[in-house]
Amino acid sequence: MKLQEWLHAAANYLDLRSAVAPLAETQTALDDWFHSRQGQCLLQRERQALGHFMPSPGAHRMLYLGAGSCRLLNGDYNHLHSFCFGATPAAPGNAGAIADFAALPLPSETVDTVLLHHALEFSEYPHEVLSEVSRVLTPCGQAVIVVLNPASLFGVTKWPARLLSSQVVWRHHSLRYRRLLDWLRLLNLQPEKAISGCYSWPLLSGNSERSANMIEKAGQRIRLPWGGFYIVRARKYTARLTPLRPRLWRSISTPLVPGVDKTALRHHRCQEKDD
């Protein structure tokens, strides 16, 4: 009986360590981690990648949803209006409103671009968050998703670290690239472009900036798939509705005018002249 109790306690401990808490409870701690040395190194690479990755200018509204309580990626990215939602009222940061990312308080098809900055893997229900993003996007709107790469040095370190460390950064969903693409296609979001970066992170940073830059350039040139993060840009496509009932209007037929028999007309005129 004691062995069963020990096994049950061990299973509960593993479940607790592997469970992803709601973002409203962890957003403040995640914001502190992003301001640490490793977090700043990651943000620097992400800003460089997004500068050449965001949609072309001409869009109107952009919504920012981030894992941190502050808007860590500054800039409107060529949008006329950009706004940010936070997940916790404890530390609103520079967010314009506090909302549940799985139930956004926005009408459908009102946002041109949604930038998800690690909000997907740190949310308790990432698929519901992605479904809400698809709902609020306008037709042909774009979603830009920044995700921690599980097939990287950081992703491999996550598994032992989540058991030994109490930091919330280690407890997140491992979203593989192919899995995310499947989710996007199910929601009528067609992936258009992807990029990976921060290949040396978290081993090389700070004093090893020169070595990190060399590894980064080599990884971008060869397009290695195991960067510390990857970014996917997808466009929303909405199929046209097919009416089930017949049209309410009828097509107007063009009236046909009968032709004139010119031979009979000449014969009739000749008879009139003879008379």
Helices and strands as residue ranges (DSSP letters): H 2-18, H 23-34, H 37-51, E 61-66, E 81-86, E 97-98, E 111-117, H 126-136, E 137-148, H 153-164, G 168-170, H 177-186, E 189-197, G 206-208, H 209-222, E 229-236, H 262-274
